[in-house]
Amino acid sequence: MKFWLALGVLGFAVSAHADPAMVADDGDLGQVVLTAEKLDGCGTQRVAYLTRPLDPEEPKDTITFWGCWTVASNQVHVKYFAGNEARYERAAFTFEEVERVAIPKAAPPDEGPTESYGSST
C-alpha cells in the first residue's frame, strides 16, 4: 500500500511541473508572466502572457492573452497577439516558479482591433 501511495505522489510531482519566470501582479488586470521560451511569431523576443479573471467576482474563471516581450529603458514592452501593446515597470517583476502552461505553437496573424490589456506608461 505504501508503495502505491508513494508512486501516486511521484506521479503528481511529475505532472505538476513549474518553470522559472518573471512575474508581475497587474492588480485587477491579472498577472503578467515573462517566459524564456521562444515562438516563431516573436522573432528574437520571448513569449509573455497575461492571465486575468473574466469577472472579478469569479476569479477562478480566467482568460489568457499571449504576446512577445522585450526590455528597453527599464520598461518591459509586451506586444500582445490581440493587437495591443503594454508597458510595465521592470522593477514590478520578480523571479518566481510558475505552473507551466501550454504555449501556442505559432503567433496569430497581425490583424484585428487594438484593445488595452495592461497598464501603459
C-alpha positions in Angstrom: 0.0 0.0 0.0 2.8 2.4 0.9 4.4 1.7 -2.5 1.3 2.7 -4.4 0.9 5.8 -2.3 4.5 6.8 -3.0 4.1 6.1 -6.7 0.9 8.2 -6.8 2.7 11.2 -5.1 5.6 10.8 -7.5 3.2 10.8 -10.5 1.6 14.0 -9.2 5.0 15.7 -8.7 5.9 14.9 -12.4 2.6 16.3 -13.7 2.7 19.5 -11.6 5.7 21.0 -13.4 6.8 24.5 -12.6 9.1 26.8 -14.6 11.1 29.8 -13.5 9.7 33.1 -14.9 9.5 36.8 -14.2 6.1 37.6 -12.8 4.3 40.9 -12.1 0.9 41.3 -10.5 -1.1 43.9 -12.5 -3.9 44.2 -9.9 -7.4 43.6 -11.3 -5.9 43.3 -14.8 -4.3 40.0 -13.8 -0.8 38.6 -13.7 1.9 39.2 -16.4 4.4 36.3 -16.9 7.6 36.7 -18.9 8.9 33.3 -20.1 12.2 32.3 -21.5 10.6 30.4 -24.3 10.7 31.3 -28.0 7.9 31.3 -30.5 8.3 31.7 -34.3 6.0 34.7 -34.3 8.1 36.5 -31.8 11.4 36.6 -33.7 14.2 37.1 -31.3 11.8 38.1 -28.4 10.4 35.7 -25.8 6.9 34.7 -25.0 4.8 36.6 -22.4 1.3 36.1 -21.3 -1.3 38.0 -19.2 -3.8 35.9 -17.2 -6.7 37.8 -15.8 -10.1 37.0 -14.3 -13.1 37.2 -16.7 -15.2 38.5 -13.8 -13.6 39.9 -10.6 -16.4 38.3 -8.6 -15.3 34.8 -10.0 -11.5 35.0 -10.1 -11.2 31.3 -10.9 -12.6 31.9 -14.4 -9.7 33.4 -16.4 -8.6 34.4 -19.9 -5.0 34.4 -21.2 -3.6 36.8 -23.7 -0.3 35.8 -25.4 2.4 38.1 -26.7 6.1 38.8 -27.1 8.3 40.8 -24.7 11.4 42.9 -24.7 13.0 45.4 -22.2 14.0 49.0 -23.1 14.7 51.9 -20.7 13.8 50.0 -17.6 10.4 49.1 -19.0 9.1 45.8 -20.2 7.3 46.2 -23.5 4.8 43.5 -24.4 3.0 43.3 -27.8 0.0 41.0 -27.3 -1.2 39.0 -30.2 -4.7 40.6 -29.8 -3.1 43.8 -31.2 -2.3 46.0 -28.3 1.0 46.9 -26.6 1.5 47.4 -22.9 4.4 48.7 -20.8 5.3 47.7 -17.3 8.0 48.9 -14.9 10.9 46.5 -14.9 11.0 46.7 -11.1 7.5 45.3 -10.8 8.7 41.8 -11.8 10.0 39.2 -9.5 11.6 35.8 -10.3 9.2 33.0 -9.3 8.3 29.4 -10.1 5.0 29.3 -12.0 2.9 26.4 -13.1 3.8 25.5 -16.7 1.1 26.4 -19.2 0.9 25.3 -22.8 2.3 28.0 -25.1 0.6 28.3 -28.5 2.5 26.8 -31.4 2.5 30.0 -33.5 1.5 33.6 -33.2 -1.7 34.5 -35.0 -1.7 36.9 -38.0 -1.1 40.5 -37.1 -4.6 41.9 -37.5 -7.6 43.0 -35.6 -8.6 45.9 -33.3 -6.3 47.3 -30.7 -7.5 47.0 -27.1 -5.7 47.7 -23.9 -5.0 44.7 -21.6 -2.2 46.0 -19.4 -1.1 49.2 -17.8 0.6 51.7 -20.0 3.0 54.4 -19.0 
